[in-house]
Each structure stands twice: as structure tokens, then as C-alpha cells.
Amino acid sequence: MLTLKADNRLLTANSQTAYLVNNQSSGSSTLTLTNVTALTVDKFLLVGEWGDESTEYFRIGAIDTATGIVSLEDPHTGVGAAT
């Protein structure tokens, strides 16, 4: 079996980071983050760490800058996603 490996850290080298305010339950379609100033609707959000098999990415559907709540959408369909 052929195994491909890549160092993807360059893709996020200059990107902003944010952290969850509270633990989120599985299946949630929103996240409450510490910092949403660099986020933009219809851009993508990586949830997790590169190389971790549980890492997922989502399209940002909406951002409430007052509360830090970000609504997640499926990156392929644009429909509300569950984490």
C-alpha cells in the first residue's frame, strides 16, 4: 500500500487562530469562539489540528460578532452542518 504524506503547516502559517469558549457537543451546528474578527462568511474554518483524523472543515454560514457564535455549513452543500 502506498502512503502519501505532506507537511500542510504552510497552508496555515499566517492564519488567525481562535479557541472554543466552552466544550461543544458532537452534532452542534454552531461554535462559540474567542475571536471571530478574522472570519468571513462563505470562507472555510478548520476545526482541529492538521494530521488529526478527527479534524474537519466547514464553510462559515453566519457570524455573530457580539457573541462570537459562528454557524457552520457543510463545505460541499452549504447546508447547516453538524460537528
N, C-alpha and C positions, 0 to 999 in steps of 0.2 A: 504494500500500500504506500502510495506517495503522500507525504505530509508537507504542506506548504506553510511557511512561517514568514511573518512580516512584522517589522517594527513600525507600528502605526502611531507612535507618540508624536511624530512630526505633524500629524493631522490636527492635533490639539495643543501644540506647543504654545501658541499665543492666545489661546481661548480663555474666556472667562469661566470661573467655576462658581458653583452655588451648592449649598448643602440643604438637606431636608430639615425643616424646623422641628418636625415630630416624626416618629415612625409612621410609615404608611402601610395600610393593609394591602395585601395582594388583591388585584382586581379594581383598584382605585383608578378613576379616570382623571384625577387632579392630583397635583403635588403642591405643597406649600414650601416655598424655598426662601432661603435667607437673602438672596439678591436676584432680582429679576431685571435690573436696569439694562443689561446687555442682551436680553432676549427679545426676539421679534416674532410676531405671529407668522405662521407658514414656514418658519425655519425649523431645523431639526434639533432635538435635545437628546444627548446620550445619557442614559441612566445606568450608571455602573462604571466599571473600570475596563479599559482595553484588555482583551485576553480572557476576561472572566466569562464563562459560558452563560451566566445569567444576565449579562448586560444586554440592554435593549435600547432601541432608539425610537423616538416618536416625533411626529410633527406637532408643533405648538399651535393649538386651536384658538386660545384666548389667554390673555394675561391681565390679572387684576393687580396693578402696581401698588395699590393701597394695602392689600393683604398679602401679596406675594404668592397668590394662588395661580397656578398655571394649569390650563385644561389641555389634556393630551389627546391626540388623534392618531389613528393608525397611519403610518407613513405612506401606505400604498393606496388606501381608500379614502382617507380624510374623515373617516367616521370615528366618533369617540372611542378611545382605546382603553383597555384595562391593563394595568401594570402587573 
